[in-house]
Amino acid sequence: MPSDIDFCNAAGLLPLITAAVDQHVDQHSDDLRLLVLDLTATRFMDSQGVRLIVAVRRRLPGHTRLRVVAAPKGVPSRVLELTGLRRDVPVYDNLAEALREESRDGSERDGGERECGLG
C-alpha cells in the first residue's frame, strides 16, 4: 500500500485492489480465503483510508476474510482504533503474525484455498 492514503488517492486504490483480487481468483480455480492489506509502509491515513478498507471488505466474496497489518505506533493503526474499525477487521502488528494466525484458523480447511496479500 502507498505511504499516504487520503482524499487524493484512496478512490484510485479500490479498483487496483479489486482487480488484484479478481486476477487472483481468475488464475486459481480455488477460493480466496484471506486478503491481507499491509499498511506497514503507510505513514499517513485519513478517513478516506477507513472508507477504502470498508469498501474492500464489502466487495470481497462472503467466504473471504480481510486482515490488516499496521505498525502498532503508526498513524493508520491509531486511525483504525479511533474509528472503531479494529473491532470489525482484525489488525496485526506484522505480516507474519497475520499469516500465522490464518494458518491456525485454516488448519481444519482443505489445502486448496489460497491467500492474497497486498502491500
N, C-alpha and C positions, 0 to 999 in steps of 0.2 A: 504494500500500500504506500501511497506517497507520503512525503514528510509533512504536508498540510492537507487537511480535509476540511473544506469550508465552502462558502457560497460559490466561489469561483470554479471549483472542480467537482463537487460532490455529485451533481446531476450527470456529469460525464462518466463517473465511475460505475454507476449502476449498470449501464449497458455492457461495459467491459467485464464486470463480474458475472453477469448473467450469460454472456457469450462464452466465457471460460467454463462455466458450469455446463452449458448446453453442449459445448465441444467435448467435454469430458464424457458426458452421458452418451453422445453420438459415437465416440471412439471405443467405448466399452459397453458391451451388451448388458452389463450388470448394473445394479442400482448404486447411486451415490449415497452413502450413509452419513457422511460428515463433510462439512465445509468449514475450514478454519481461515478466518481473516486475521492476518498477522499485522498488528499495529505497532510493533516494537520500533520501527523506524519513523513512525508518525510523531512529530513533535507538537503539532497543534491540531486540534479538532474542535469544531463548534457544534451547534445544534444540527447543522446540516449533516455532519458525520453520524449523529444519532439517527437522523431520518434515513440515511443511507443504510445503516445496519438493519433498521426495522424493515425497509423496503426489500432488502436482500432476503431477510428471513421470511417475509410474506411470499416471495416468488419461488422459494425452494419447494421441491416436492414434499409432501407431508411426512415421508419417512426419513428425510434428510435433516440431520441436526446441524445447528450452527454453533460454532465456538469462536471466541475472540481471544487473541493474545495481545496483551498490552503491558508495557513496563509499569511495575507497581507504583512508582512515584511520578509517572508521566501524566501529561495533560489528558490524553484520551482516557486513561484509567479513571481519573478524577471526574471527567465529564460523564462517563458511564455510571459512576457511583451517584453523582448528584441528580442525574435524570431518572435513576431507578432502573435503567436498562439491565444492569447487572443481575437483577432479580429474574429477568426473563431469558437472558443469554449468558451462559457460563463464560467467565473471563479468567484466563490463566496468565501466569507471570511469564511463561516462555512456551515455545512451540513443543518442546519435548514433553513438558507436563501435560499439555492439551492432548497430544497424541498418545501418551502413556495412559491417560485416563480413558481414552477411547478404546485402547486395546483391552483394558479391563472390562469396559462396558460391552465390547463386541465379542468377548470370549465365547459367548453362547451362540453367536451367529455363525452362519456358514461362511466359508472363506471367500465367497465370490463377490462380496461387496467391497467398494473402494472408497478412498478418502481423497479429497482435493483441498489443497492449501493455496491461499493467495496471499502473497506478502509483498 
